[in-house]
Amino acid sequence: MKKSLQHLYRDRRGTFYFRVTISGKTLKRSLHTKIQELATMRASSLNWHWSVMAQPKEPSVAEILRSAQQGKTKKFDVELTPGGGAKITGINSDDDARRAGEIIKQRGQIVWETAPSPQNPQNPRANALSGHAKRFSKATPAYILEKSLDDANRDKTLDDKESTFRMFAEQFGDLPLGQIDKEKAVAFKKLFVAQNLSITRINAKIGHMSDFFSYAIGHGEAGFNPFAGLRIPKNSQSVEHFEPFTTEDLDRIFNPANWPKYALKNKPHFHWIPFLLLYTGARPEELSSVKLDQIRREHGVDFFALKAGKNSNSIRKIPFHKAVANSAFMDYLKERRAADPGGMLFPKLHPSKNGYSKNVSRRFNETYLPAIDIRESAKRLYSFRATFITRMSELNVNTAMLMALVGHFEQSALDLSSPHFKNYQGAKRVTALKDTIDLFDVVPSMAF
């Protein structure tokens, strides 16, 4: 484990602990989380406090004030104000800002009056502190509330943003916005880099903080955005992609000798989701979270009614492929409707930070595929979607019909997701979609 995380420990139940050894005796403190990124930040914070315990005690606010008043460090002025606050003037250097920061840590009320010196008229750190004493935890709720009004910010997105804000506050404390500088922003980013998170995930976290500070600047609560410019650039090689399964892969996956060991009888989601993904081209999260009222019937055709896009209210219809319509899945569907008509198709899956599909994806990707010797990093549960799209393209299926079934997917030669294309493509008849989806001719070796 990396040096900065040398005290992080995880027990067999997945709970993280902060562990230290003193004179041969090991002490543990629960970090109260099973989320690695949150545990890492808590452990890093404790590790920092542990490392400075033996350091000389920081001067008290009285000592700082006394030194300033006696002229020992006289570069800015401190005047006590009614109610226990302080008025600080004349911050002209990084050292002034550092020592003023010590006062902020120990006094809750600060009245700032900065006067940049002619020698350093654009001191960014001093200016960042100027006038922006609203604490982080007091500023973020209004931002979250405002973002919740936008349909583009779904519950999961808002939860992720709030999680990012909690992590930052736990790592660096509930600071006034003016004290959150580029140094702390970079340190926050480095914590994620140290965990080997994906570029997409790191950029999402940095994006949450950057977007908040842009909001705070616009509302006069911050002077600059310390997270601006910290996203990690992507190139074509770094974009995550998934390769389709080959015929040999599918024979291994659905081999009757292998499949029952993965598809536990008491957890039908393990059994049916991969099968349905193969014959729909849907995304894992779409089928893992589907409700029974999203399975409908028109003109004699059963279909999944899914949202057409992440932020869209329109419906994408995916008819049951003939292999699905003739499988035991129909019996399972009938049982679920009888048991709980308004419930979920897979009731044992529950939403988490990463959606409904987390457990299915983890078991399939990390347990089952290695067990049957499919180890390519680009072959995952999501590869069923790539398999469907690739095969339908090989069959020269009309691209507009294919997009009506699977939604947006990347085209190397032509962007068919453009507004012009979508605006002039009317809704497809469910019977036409049924004829199209039945063209998919991949047949697993195991009968369902």
Secondary structure as UniProt FT lines:
FT   HELIX           3..5
FT   TURN            6..7
FT   STRAND          8..10
FT   TURN            12..13
FT   STRAND          16..22
FT   TURN            23..24
FT   STRAND          25..30
FT   HELIX           36..52
FT   TURN            53..54
FT   HELIX           61..69
FT   TURN            70..73
FT   STRAND          77..81
FT   TURN            82..84
FT   STRAND          85..89
FT   HELIX           94..106
FT   STRAND          110..113
FT   TURN            118..119
FT   TURN            121..122
FT   HELIX           124..129
FT   TURN            130..131
FT   HELIX           136..147
FT   TURN            148..149
FT   TURN            151..152
FT   HELIX           155..172
FT   HELIX           177..179
FT   HELIX           182..194
FT   TURN            195..196
FT   HELIX           199..218
FT   TURN            219..220
FT   TURN            226..229
FT   TURN            236..238
FT   HELIX           247..253
FT   TURN            256..258
FT   HELIX           259..262
FT   TURN            265..266
FT   HELIX           268..280
FT   HELIX           284..288
FT   HELIX           292..294
FT   STRAND          295..298
FT   TURN            299..300
FT   STRAND          301..307
FT   TURN            310..311
FT   STRAND          315..319
FT   HELIX           322..325
FT   HELIX           329..339
FT   TURN            341..342
FT   TURN            347..348
FT   TURN            353..354
FT   HELIX           358..362
FT   HELIX           363..368
FT   HELIX           369..371
FT   TURN            372..373
FT   TURN            377..378
FT   TURN            381..382
FT   HELIX           383..394
FT   TURN            395..396
FT   HELIX           399..406
FT   TURN            416..417
FT   HELIX           419..423
FT   HELIX           430..437
FT   TURN            438..439
//
